[in-house]
Amino acid sequence: MKIFIIEDEKQLADNICSYLTSEQFTCEVAYDYYEAIEKIHLYEYACIILDITLPHGSGLDILRELKKAKKAEGVLIISAKDSLDDKVLGLMIGADDYLTKPFHLPELLARVSAIIRRKSFDGTDEVSFDHLTMHISERTLRSGDEIIPLTRKEYDLLLYFLTNKNRVVTKEAIVEHLWGDDIDMADSYDFIYSHIKNLRKKLMHAGCPDYIKSVYGMGYRFVFHG
């Protein structure tokens, strides 16, 4: 799942990015207001980590822009401990949580994961379909006590399908969600077929029907009505 880090302290932003990447997230970073505004209109994210004090503008204005555009991303505000007014205002505007600097990276991870669960899965840490269960915090897929081995991209792809079950998702949306800015480096989307093929094969090998349906000229639909 993709996280957008908006933070002008480059060292802190890069540390957050490295840590969350090690926890199997895909991360993008913006160091100033203008870059952040451009990206929130171009891309979608599972969660946005938002500093309030930025070069050329305020993180609160970015939050207002997100709400104005009816964007669904969860937002975690991070700011200095003496910014109580900003904290209150940010929560009133629509932020999902607030974390005071300095903080421990595992605490940040816990807050981000909680926001994603609330936004996508009604707060639950487990998503079940058929006889399989995805454990969001563990990033595992199980059939009973048996773990079904998925690569990082296969796991993210399945989670994205489940978040959008019974909806058509385009190839462009899938690639942008899984690869972020790297989408600009791709001449075609052919490389996603192998990920979808392998995921479909593993699910069917585990006893599931073929949930992943191709929608000609558009993309794919994960068809599940349970």
N, C-alpha and C positions, 0 to 999 in steps of 0.2 A: 504494500500500500504506500501511497506517495504522500510525503510530508513536505510542506513549504515553510522554510525558516526565514523570517524577515527580521534581521538583526544587524545593526551597523558595527558592532564590535566583531571584527573579522575573526579573531582567535576564538571567541565564544561560539560564533556561528559555525565555524569549521569543526570545533570540538563536538557540538551538538550533532552536526551532520555525520561525523565519523562514528559517534556512538550509536546513533539510530540506524545507520547503515549496517553496523555490526550486529544489530538486532533485527536485521532482515527487512528494514524499510528502504524505500527509495526516497532520496532527499534532493530538493532543490533549494538554493539559497539566493536571497536578494539582500544587498547591503544598504540600499537606500529606497526612498519613497517612490521615485519614478519607476525604477526597475520592478518594484513590488506591484504597483498599480498595473503595469503592463502585463505581468504574468497572471494576476488573478483574473484578468479578462480573457486570457488566452487558454488557460488550463484549469483543470479541476483537481482537487486534492482531498485526501482523507481527513487531513487536519492541518491547520495553519498555526505555527508558533510565531507570535507577533509581539515585537518590541514596540513600545509606545513612542520613544524618542528616536527619531530617524533624521538623517540629512534630508533637507528639502521638504519635510512634511511630518505629519503626525501619524502614528499607527492607529489612532482613534479615527482619523479620516479614512484610512484604509478599511477599518471595520465598518464604518458607515457606508462606504462604497460597496462592500460585500453584501450588506443588508439591502441596499438600494437595488442591487442587481439580482436580489433573491438567490444568492449563492448558498449552497447547502453545507459548505465546509464547516467543521467544528473549529473553534478558535480558542487557543490558549494564549492569554496575554502574559508576557514576562516583562517585569520592570523593576525599578529600584524600590527598596523597602519604604522610602519616604513618600511614595506616590499614591497615598490612600485615595485621594480624590479621583485620580485616573483609574484606579481599580474599580471604584464604585461606578463611575461613568461608563467604563468599558463593559461591565456586567449589565448595566442598564441598556446600553446600545445593543447588546446581544452576544457578547463573548460567553463562552461556555465555562471557562475556569480562569484562574489567575495564579501565577507563581512568582514569588518575590526573589529577586537576585540578592545574594548568590544562592544557588540551589545545587543539589546533587543530581547528576544525570539519571540515576535510576528513578528518582522521584519524578523527574520530567517525563521519563518513559511511562511511568505508571499513570500520570495525568493524561498524556496523549492517548494511551491505550483505552483508558476509561471513556474519554470523549468519543473515540471511534466506536466503541461498543454502544454507547448511548445513541449516537447518531445513526448507526447502521443496523444494530441488532437489538434495540430496546434494552440495552444495558446488560444483556446476557454474555457470558464468556464462552458459551457453547452454542453451536448452530448445528442442528440435526436435519438430515434428509435421508430418506430411505432407512437403511440400517447403519448409516455412517454418521460420525460426529466430528465436527471441526472444533478444536479448542483454540480460541483466538489468542489468548496470552501465550500458550505453548507453541502456537503455529504448527499444530499437528492435525492429521486426519486419521481417525481410528475406525476400525470395524471391530466392535467389542473391545478387547484388550490389545488387539493387533494394530500396530501403526502401519498405515499405507504410505510407502516412501514417495514423497513428492519433492521435486526440485523447488527452489525458491520461486521461480517464475510460474511453475505449475500451481503452487499453493496460492500465489497472488492472483493468478488467473481464475482459479476456482472461487476464491473469496469474492472477486469482482463479479463473477457470474451470479453467485448467490445473492449479493447485494442488489443485483439487477435482475433477479429471476423473473422469467416470463416476459421480459422486455427485450427488444432488439437492441444489441449493442454493435456499433460499427467497428470495423477493423481499425480505423483511425483512433477511436476512443480506447480500444484495448491496448494498442501500442503506446499511446500517450500515457495511459495509466500505469503501464508496467515499466516503461523506459524513460518517461519524463522528457527532458530536453534532448535526449539522444534520438528522439524521433526525427529531428531535423537532419540527422546523419543518414537516415535510411532512404534509399532510392526506391524501395518497394516494401510491401508488407508481407512478402512471401515467407519471411522467417518466422512469422507467428504460427503458420500452419503446423509446423512440427511440434510446437508446444501444445496446441489444441489437440492434435492427433495423439500425442503421448498421454495427455490428461484423460482424454476420452478412453484410451486403451486401459489405463490403470483403473478408472472407475468401473468399466465393464468387467475387467478381470476380478474386481472385488464384488461382483454380483449385481451391479447397478444396470438399469436400462441405459440406452444412449440418450442422455439428457441434452446434449449439446447439438442443436439443430442449426444447419446452415440456412441463412435467409438470402436467397440469390440477389446479388447486386447490392446488398446492404451490410451483412455481417453475420452475427450469430444470436441465437436465443437459447437460454438455459431453461428448458421447459420442465417445471416441477410444480405440482399443485397440492403437495402435502402440507 
